[in-house]
Structures are given as structure tokens and as C-alpha cells.
């Protein structure tokens, strides 16, 4: 995976991060401090479990989830794990990453996972 592509993706992700935060803040100014409190960049996964579901509506929770994914993707770029499928370890296609910059699984795995969850 070329550096230029990674730079492109990092920029895209940073733009998305800013957009999400702006959306959340426009929704409610108090979310600004909330976002900084509950989604620290270093342990976004752990923090997301602490969100009080009663306080946040569905839209906001979805945005926060996306924010987590975007931030995790940025972290993966920095640690050189970006674009690798977390399920099978294969490279995720650049087309797929351009469409979903925070994708963590390749197209094959996504299809397989969707089949699995549909079967349950
Ligand atoms: Zn895969």
C-alpha cells in the first residue's frame, strides 16, 4: 500500500472526524465536552462502552460509533496496520477503502459475516 494512498485516506478520515464532531456539536453544544470525555483517542473502544444509552439518542450514538471507527482507522494508519482485514489478514482493496475509509474487513469477509448473521 503506497504512502500517497495512506496520506489520502488519513486526510479523508480526519475530514470525516471533523464533520462528525461538528454534527454532534450542532446537535447539542454540551456534546462537545461529552465527546472529549468519553472518546479519548487512546482507548476509544473501552470508552464507548461507558456511554449512557439513556442520555444519547440513536442518531448521536451512531455518530459516536462512527467517530470511534474513524479514530481507530487513523490509529491503524499511524501503526501501519491500515488496510489489512482484521478477520483474514488479507489486504482490503483500495476501492473499498475509498468508499469506506474506516473499513476493517475485506469484501469477502464482510459478505461471509453478513451471511452468518443472516443465518442466525
Ligand atoms: Zn478478510
Backbone and ligand atoms as CSV (ligand in chain L), in Angstrom:
chain,resi,resn,atom,element,x,y,z
A,1,UNK,N,N,0.843,-1.196,0.000
A,1,UNK,CA,C,0.000,0.000,0.000
A,1,UNK,C,C,0.877,1.243,0.000
A,2,UNK,N,N,0.705,2.098,-0.992
A,2,UNK,CA,C,1.598,3.249,-1.130
A,2,UNK,C,C,1.359,4.338,-0.106
A,3,UNK,N,N,2.399,5.107,0.152
A,3,UNK,CA,C,2.287,6.197,1.125
A,3,UNK,C,C,1.265,7.246,0.691
A,4,UNK,N,N,1.218,7.498,-0.617
A,4,UNK,CA,C,0.296,8.503,-1.120
A,4,UNK,C,C,-1.144,8.107,-0.815
A,5,UNK,N,N,-1.419,6.819,-0.978
A,5,UNK,CA,C,-2.775,6.347,-0.691
A,5,UNK,C,C,-3.092,6.492,0.797
A,6,UNK,N,N,-2.139,6.140,1.639
A,6,UNK,CA,C,-2.347,6.263,3.081
A,6,UNK,C,C,-2.573,7.713,3.475
A,7,UNK,N,N,-1.797,8.605,2.867
A,7,UNK,CA,C,-1.979,10.031,3.157
A,7,UNK,C,C,-3.368,10.495,2.752
A,8,UNK,N,N,-3.786,10.012,1.577
A,8,UNK,CA,C,-5.116,10.366,1.087
A,8,UNK,C,C,-6.185,9.887,2.068
A,9,UNK,N,N,-6.039,8.657,2.534
A,9,UNK,CA,C,-7.016,8.090,3.452
A,9,UNK,C,C,-6.991,8.815,4.800
A,10,UNK,N,N,-5.790,9.166,5.252
A,10,UNK,CA,C,-5.695,9.854,6.536
A,10,UNK,C,C,-6.407,11.207,6.468
A,11,UNK,N,N,-6.204,11.898,5.344
A,11,UNK,CA,C,-6.879,13.182,5.175
A,11,UNK,C,C,-8.385,13.022,5.155
A,12,UNK,N,N,-8.819,11.982,4.440
A,12,UNK,CA,C,-10.248,11.698,4.337
A,12,UNK,C,C,-10.828,11.416,5.723
A,13,UNK,N,N,-10.110,10.616,6.491
A,13,UNK,CA,C,-10.575,10.244,7.828
A,13,UNK,C,C,-10.607,11.456,8.756
A,14,UNK,N,N,-9.590,12.300,8.656
A,14,UNK,CA,C,-9.564,13.500,9.503
A,14,UNK,C,C,-10.726,14.416,9.160
A,15,UNK,N,N,-11.033,14.530,7.870
A,15,UNK,CA,C,-12.167,15.336,7.451
A,15,UNK,C,C,-13.459,14.772,8.021
A,16,UNK,N,N,-13.580,13.435,7.944
A,16,UNK,CA,C,-14.791,12.793,8.473
A,16,UNK,C,C,-14.898,12.996,9.973
A,17,UNK,N,N,-13.768,12.893,10.656
A,17,UNK,CA,C,-13.761,13.080,12.104
A,17,UNK,C,C,-14.287,14.480,12.449
A,18,UNK,N,N,-13.764,15.485,11.735
A,18,UNK,CA,C,-14.203,16.858,11.997
A,18,UNK,C,C,-15.684,17.024,11.716
A,19,UNK,N,N,-16.138,16.404,10.622
A,19,UNK,CA,C,-17.551,16.519,10.261
A,19,UNK,C,C,-18.452,15.924,11.334
A,20,UNK,N,N,-18.067,14.751,11.805
A,20,UNK,CA,C,-18.884,14.079,12.824
A,20,UNK,C,C,-18.960,14.946,14.074
A,21,UNK,N,N,-17.811,15.445,14.485
A,21,UNK,CA,C,-17.782,16.260,15.693
A,21,UNK,C,C,-18.621,17.521,15.508
A,22,UNK,N,N,-18.520,18.121,14.322
A,22,UNK,CA,C,-19.306,19.320,14.049
A,22,UNK,C,C,-20.804,18.999,14.088
A,23,UNK,N,N,-21.172,17.846,13.501
A,23,UNK,CA,C,-22.575,17.426,13.530
A,23,UNK,C,C,-23.070,17.264,14.955
A,24,UNK,N,N,-22.255,16.602,15.759
A,24,UNK,CA,C,-22.657,16.344,17.137
A,24,UNK,C,C,-22.783,17.631,17.925
A,25,UNK,N,N,-21.871,18.547,17.685
A,25,UNK,CA,C,-21.900,19.798,18.433
A,25,UNK,C,C,-23.106,20.641,18.008
A,26,UNK,N,N,-23.408,20.612,16.710
A,26,UNK,CA,C,-24.563,21.382,16.254
A,26,UNK,C,C,-25.843,20.786,16.812
A,27,UNK,N,N,-25.806,19.491,17.076
A,27,UNK,CA,C,-26.955,18.809,17.671
A,27,UNK,C,C,-27.171,19.308,19.110
A,28,UNK,N,N,-26.100,19.426,19.806
A,28,UNK,CA,C,-26.190,19.854,21.198
A,28,UNK,C,C,-24.805,20.302,21.659
A,29,UNK,N,N,-24.708,21.535,22.061
A,29,UNK,CA,C,-23.399,22.076,22.418
A,29,UNK,C,C,-22.721,21.308,23.536
A,30,UNK,N,N,-23.521,20.740,24.397
A,30,UNK,CA,C,-22.928,20.041,25.539
A,30,UNK,C,C,-22.215,18.758,25.111
A,31,UNK,N,N,-22.489,18.303,23.878
A,31,UNK,CA,C,-21.808,17.094,23.408
A,31,UNK,C,C,-20.314,17.336,23.221
A,32,UNK,N,N,-19.945,18.592,23.030
A,32,UNK,CA,C,-18.534,18.861,22.794
A,32,UNK,C,C,-17.673,18.338,23.947
A,33,UNK,N,N,-18.067,18.679,25.156
A,33,UNK,CA,C,-17.298,18.195,26.309
A,33,UNK,C,C,-17.501,16.703,26.481
A,34,UNK,N,N,-18.721,16.262,26.167
A,34,UNK,CA,C,-19.044,14.838,26.272
A,34,UNK,C,C,-18.132,14.016,25.364
A,35,UNK,N,N,-18.002,14.475,24.115
A,35,UNK,CA,C,-17.177,13.750,23.155
A,35,UNK,C,C,-15.742,13.666,23.642
A,36,UNK,N,N,-15.256,14.778,24.137
A,36,UNK,CA,C,-13.873,14.773,24.614
A,36,UNK,C,C,-13.708,13.883,25.837
A,37,UNK,N,N,-14.767,13.800,26.634
A,37,UNK,CA,C,-14.696,12.966,27.836
A,37,UNK,C,C,-14.742,11.484,27.512
A,38,UNK,N,N,-15.717,11.099,26.694
A,38,UNK,CA,C,-15.974,9.666,26.544
A,38,UNK,C,C,-15.216,9.029,25.400
A,39,UNK,N,N,-14.689,9.805,24.481
A,39,UNK,CA,C,-13.970,9.189,23.378
A,39,UNK,C,C,-12.534,9.694,23.327
A,40,UNK,N,N,-11.760,9.402,24.339
A,40,UNK,CA,C,-10.340,9.763,24.266
A,40,UNK,C,C,-9.681,8.968,23.155
A,41,UNK,N,N,-8.756,9.581,22.436
A,41,UNK,CA,C,-8.215,8.929,21.244
A,41,UNK,C,C,-7.482,7.633,21.560
A,42,UNK,N,N,-6.945,7.519,22.751
A,42,UNK,CA,C,-6.093,6.373,23.038
A,42,UNK,C,C,-6.845,5.090,23.324
A,43,UNK,N,N,-7.978,5.206,23.996
A,43,UNK,CA,C,-8.723,3.963,24.262
A,43,UNK,C,C,-10.199,4.139,23.923
A,44,UNK,N,N,-10.421,4.447,22.647
A,44,UNK,CA,C,-11.773,4.717,22.174
A,44,UNK,C,C,-12.700,3.520,22.389
A,45,UNK,N,N,-12.169,2.326,22.214
A,45,UNK,CA,C,-13.005,1.130,22.342
A,45,UNK,C,C,-13.588,0.998,23.742
A,46,UNK,N,N,-12.718,1.133,24.697
A,46,UNK,CA,C,-13.132,0.972,26.080
A,46,UNK,C,C,-14.138,2.050,26.476
A,47,UNK,N,N,-13.856,3.257,26.046
A,47,UNK,CA,C,-14.689,4.374,26.466
A,47,UNK,C,C,-16.096,4.290,25.905
A,48,UNK,N,N,-16.236,3.736,24.701
A,48,UNK,CA,C,-17.550,3.729,24.065
A,48,UNK,C,C,-18.545,2.911,24.880
A,49,UNK,N,N,-18.051,1.969,25.675
A,49,UNK,CA,C,-18.936,1.168,26.491
A,49,UNK,C,C,-19.526,1.947,27.653
A,50,UNK,N,N,-18.940,3.087,27.936
A,50,UNK,CA,C,-19.383,3.859,29.090
A,50,UNK,C,C,-20.464,4.880,28.751
A,51,UNK,N,N,-20.794,4.960,27.466
A,51,UNK,CA,C,-21.801,5.936,27.076
A,51,UNK,C,C,-23.150,5.540,27.688
A,52,UNK,N,N,-23.769,6.479,28.331
A,52,UNK,CA,C,-25.079,6.220,28.909
A,52,UNK,C,C,-26.115,6.232,27.795
A,53,UNK,N,N,-26.670,5.070,27.509
A,53,UNK,CA,C,-27.566,4.958,26.361
A,53,UNK,C,C,-28.835,5.773,26.552
A,54,UNK,N,N,-29.180,6.061,27.787
A,54,UNK,CA,C,-30.403,6.830,28.015
A,54,UNK,C,C,-30.199,8.299,27.692
A,55,UNK,N,N,-28.963,8.754,27.826
A,55,UNK,CA,C,-28.689,10.171,27.598
A,55,UNK,C,C,-28.640,10.473,26.107
A,56,UNK,N,N,-28.090,9.542,25.356
A,56,UNK,CA,C,-27.853,9.820,23.945
A,56,UNK,C,C,-28.891,9.142,23.064
A,57,UNK,N,N,-29.394,9.861,22.122
A,57,UNK,CA,C,-30.352,9.240,21.223
A,57,UNK,C,C,-29.640,8.415,20.158
A,58,UNK,N,N,-30.444,7.713,19.376
A,58,UNK,CA,C,-29.889,6.741,18.434
A,58,UNK,C,C,-28.943,7.389,17.434
A,59,UNK,N,N,-29.352,8.551,16.938
A,59,UNK,CA,C,-28.535,9.221,15.921
A,59,UNK,C,C,-27.169,9.558,16.490
A,60,UNK,N,N,-27.178,10.114,17.692
A,60,UNK,CA,C,-25.927,10.514,18.313
A,60,UNK,C,C,-25.052,9.299,18.576
A,61,UNK,N,N,-25.665,8.232,19.048
A,61,UNK,CA,C,-24.885,7.027,19.315
A,61,UNK,C,C,-24.255,6.482,18.042
A,62,UNK,N,N,-25.006,6.548,16.958
A,62,UNK,CA,C,-24.483,6.073,15.684
A,62,UNK,C,C,-23.296,6.937,15.251
A,63,UNK,N,N,-23.430,8.245,15.449
A,63,UNK,CA,C,-22.335,9.147,15.098
A,63,UNK,C,C,-21.093,8.870,15.942
A,64,UNK,N,N,-21.319,8.624,17.231
A,64,UNK,CA,C,-20.193,8.348,18.112
A,64,UNK,C,C,-19.504,7.049,17.726
A,65,UNK,N,N,-20.316,6.072,17.319
A,65,UNK,CA,C,-19.767,4.801,16.880
A,65,UNK,C,C,-18.885,5.016,15.649
A,66,UNK,N,N,-19.394,5.839,14.740
A,66,UNK,CA,C,-18.639,6.124,13.534
A,66,UNK,C,C,-17.358,6.880,13.883
A,67,UNK,N,N,-17.488,7.797,14.823
A,67,UNK,CA,C,-16.322,8.560,15.263
A,67,UNK,C,C,-15.247,7.617,15.808
A,68,UNK,N,N,-15.675,6.634,16.577
A,68,UNK,CA,C,-14.750,5.621,17.082
A,68,UNK,C,C,-14.046,4.896,15.942
A,69,UNK,N,N,-14.843,4.493,14.953
A,69,UNK,CA,C,-14.289,3.750,13.821
A,69,UNK,C,C,-13.294,4.597,13.056
A,70,UNK,N,N,-13.659,5.871,12.859
A,70,UNK,CA,C,-12.775,6.768,12.131
A,70,UNK,C,C,-11.469,6.960,12.896
A,71,UNK,N,N,-11.582,7.155,14.199
A,71,UNK,CA,C,-10.372,7.370,15.002
A,71,UNK,C,C,-9.520,6.111,15.071
A,72,UNK,N,N,-10.174,4.965,15.153
A,72,UNK,CA,C,-9.409,3.718,15.138
A,72,UNK,C,C,-8.667,3.548,13.819
A,73,UNK,N,N,-9.326,3.941,12.721
A,73,UNK,CA,C,-8.692,3.829,11.410
A,73,UNK,C,C,-7.463,4.734,11.335
A,74,UNK,N,N,-7.579,5.938,11.885
A,74,UNK,CA,C,-6.430,6.849,11.897
A,74,UNK,C,C,-5.299,6.224,12.715
A,75,UNK,N,N,-5.669,5.602,13.835
A,75,UNK,CA,C,-4.659,4.945,14.667
A,75,UNK,C,C,-3.988,3.802,13.903
A,76,UNK,N,N,-4.773,3.091,13.094
A,76,UNK,CA,C,-4.198,1.986,12.312
A,76,UNK,C,C,-3.240,2.503,11.244
A,77,UNK,N,N,-3.565,3.666,10.668
A,77,UNK,CA,C,-2.639,4.254,9.692
A,77,UNK,C,C,-1.306,4.542,10.376
A,78,UNK,N,N,-1.387,5.127,11.564
A,78,UNK,CA,C,-0.170,5.514,12.272
A,78,UNK,C,C,0.643,4.296,12.716
A,79,UNK,N,N,-0.044,3.176,12.985
A,79,UNK,CA,C,0.683,1.980,13.430
A,79,UNK,C,C,0.925,0.997,12.289
A,80,UNK,N,N,0.676,1.465,11.047
A,80,UNK,CA,C,0.939,0.634,9.858
A,80,UNK,C,C,0.093,-0.623,9.786
A,81,UNK,N,N,-1.094,-0.595,10.366
A,81,UNK,CA,C,-1.992,-1.742,10.240
A,81,UNK,C,C,-3.178,-1.425,9.343
A,82,UNK,N,N,-3.130,-0.266,8.730
A,82,UNK,CA,C,-4.295,0.174,7.964
A,82,UNK,C,C,-4.445,-0.642,6.682
A,83,UNK,N,N,-5.711,-0.944,6.348
A,83,UNK,CA,C,-5.991,-1.616,5.083
A,83,UNK,C,C,-5.801,-3.117,5.126
A,84,UNK,N,N,-5.568,-3.654,6.331
A,84,UNK,CA,C,-5.443,-5.103,6.492
A,84,UNK,C,C,-6.722,-5.620,7.132
A,85,UNK,N,N,-7.304,-6.639,6.532
A,85,UNK,CA,C,-8.534,-7.222,7.051
A,85,UNK,C,C,-8.268,-7.834,8.427
A,86,UNK,N,N,-9.072,-7.441,9.441
A,86,UNK,CA,C,-8.847,-7.956,10.793
A,86,UNK,C,C,-9.322,-9.391,10.921
A,87,UNK,N,N,-10.028,-9.889,9.914
A,87,UNK,CA,C,-10.569,-11.239,10.013
A,87,UNK,C,C,-9.646,-12.252,9.331
A,88,UNK,N,N,-9.219,-11.953,8.118
A,88,UNK,CA,C,-8.418,-12.928,7.374
A,88,UNK,C,C,-6.979,-12.461,7.143
A,89,UNK,N,N,-6.691,-11.181,7.411
A,89,UNK,CA,C,-5.328,-10.693,7.263
A,89,UNK,C,C,-4.949,-10.300,5.846
A,90,UNK,N,N,-5.872,-10.435,4.918
A,90,UNK,CA,C,-5.587,-10.001,3.555
A,90,UNK,C,C,-5.735,-8.486,3.429
A,91,UNK,N,N,-5.182,-7.953,2.338
A,91,UNK,CA,C,-5.331,-6.522,2.103
A,91,UNK,C,C,-6.760,-6.204,1.682
A,92,UNK,N,N,-7.248,-5.100,2.177
A,92,UNK,CA,C,-8.546,-4.605,1.742
A,92,UNK,C,C,-8.321,-3.770,0.494
A,93,UNK,N,N,-9.174,-3.938,-0.510
A,93,UNK,CA,C,-8.940,-3.241,-1.775
A,93,UNK,C,C,-9.047,-1.730,-1.597
A,94,UNK,N,N,-8.264,-1.006,-2.386
A,94,UNK,CA,C,-8.261,0.454,-2.282
A,94,UNK,C,C,-9.621,1.041,-2.649
A,95,UNK,N,N,-10.306,0.382,-3.579
A,95,UNK,CA,C,-11.643,0.866,-3.946
A,95,UNK,C,C,-12.570,0.834,-2.738
A,96,UNK,N,N,-12.477,-0.264,-1.991
A,96,UNK,CA,C,-13.334,-0.414,-0.808
A,96,UNK,C,C,-12.972,0.616,0.261
A,97,UNK,N,N,-11.683,0.862,0.426
A,97,UNK,CA,C,-11.253,1.834,1.427
A,97,UNK,C,C,-11.639,3.257,1.031
A,98,UNK,N,N,-11.644,3.524,-0.262
A,98,UNK,CA,C,-12.070,4.855,-0.703
A,98,UNK,C,C,-13.548,5.055,-0.390
A,99,UNK,N,N,-14.325,3.974,-0.525
A,99,UNK,CA,C,-15.759,4.061,-0.252
A,99,UNK,C,C,-16.017,4.113,1.253
A,100,UNK,N,N,-15.304,3.266,1.996
A,100,UNK,CA,C,-15.437,3.218,3.460
A,100,UNK,C,C,-14.045,3.271,4.055
A,101,UNK,N,N,-13.524,4.472,4.324
A,101,UNK,CA,C,-12.127,4.597,4.771
A,101,UNK,C,C,-11.858,3.890,6.092
A,102,UNK,N,N,-12.903,3.638,6.887
A,102,UNK,CA,C,-12.684,3.003,8.185
A,102,UNK,C,C,-13.050,1.521,8.172
A,103,UNK,N,N,-13.151,0.945,6.971
A,103,UNK,CA,C,-13.459,-0.487,6.876
A,103,UNK,C,C,-12.360,-1.310,7.548
A,104,UNK,N,N,-12.778,-2.357,8.287
A,104,UNK,CA,C,-11.787,-3.195,8.976
A,104,UNK,C,C,-11.733,-4.603,8.412
A,105,UNK,N,N,-12.690,-4.942,7.565
A,105,UNK,CA,C,-12.664,-6.272,6.949
A,105,UNK,C,C,-12.762,-6.147,5.438
A,106,UNK,N,N,-12.219,-7.137,4.743
A,106,UNK,CA,C,-12.264,-7.115,3.285
A,106,UNK,C,C,-13.672,-7.486,2.807
A,107,UNK,N,N,-13.877,-7.311,1.527
A,107,UNK,CA,C,-15.198,-7.560,0.955
A,107,UNK,C,C,-15.640,-9.007,1.171
A,108,UNK,N,N,-14.723,-9.955,0.975
A,108,UNK,CA,C,-15.051,-11.375,1.144
A,108,UNK,C,C,-15.538,-11.651,2.554
A,109,UNK,N,N,-14.805,-11.121,3.540
A,109,UNK,CA,C,-15.173,-11.365,4.937
A,109,UNK,C,C,-16.484,-10.690,5.284
A,110,UNK,N,N,-16.674,-9.502,4.766
A,110,UNK,CA,C,-17.920,-8.796,5.053
A,110,UNK,C,C,-19.101,-9.615,4.537
A,111,UNK,N,N,-18.949,-10.119,3.305
A,111,UNK,CA,C,-20.015,-10.932,2.733
A,111,UNK,C,C,-20.257,-12.170,3.576
A,112,UNK,N,N,-19.162,-12.816,3.999
A,112,UNK,CA,C,-19.276,-14.020,4.811
A,112,UNK,C,C,-19.936,-13.718,6.158
A,113,UNK,N,N,-19.564,-12.594,6.744
A,113,UNK,CA,C,-20.137,-12.233,8.043
A,113,UNK,C,C,-21.617,-11.921,7.913
A,114,UNK,N,N,-21.985,-11.275,6.822
A,114,UNK,CA,C,-23.394,-10.963,6.625
A,114,UNK,C,C,-24.203,-12.234,6.430
A,115,UNK,N,N,-23.608,-13.194,5.744
A,115,UNK,CA,C,-24.280,-14.486,5.562
A,115,UNK,C,C,-24.484,-15.163,6.911
A,116,UNK,N,N,-23.440,-15.129,7.738
A,116,UNK,CA,C,-23.505,-15.739,9.066
A,116,UNK,C,C,-24.591,-15.128,9.921
A,117,UNK,N,N,-24.625,-13.790,9.944
A,117,UNK,CA,C,-25.590,-13.151,10.826
A,117,UNK,C,C,-27.009,-13.327,10.287
A,118,UNK,N,N,-27.144,-13.478,8.986
A,118,UNK,CA,C,-28.465,-13.708,8.402
A,118,UNK,C,C,-28.967,-15.101,8.746
A,119,UNK,N,N,-28.024,-16.037,8.910
A,119,UNK,CA,C,-28.401,-17.429,9.160
A,119,UNK,C,C,-28.876,-17.634,10.592
A,120,UNK,N,N,-28.506,-16.713,11.487
A,120,UNK,CA,C,-28.833,-16.922,12.898
A,120,UNK,C,C,-30.291,-16.613,13.236
L,1,ZN,ZN,ZN,-10.912,-10.675,5.056
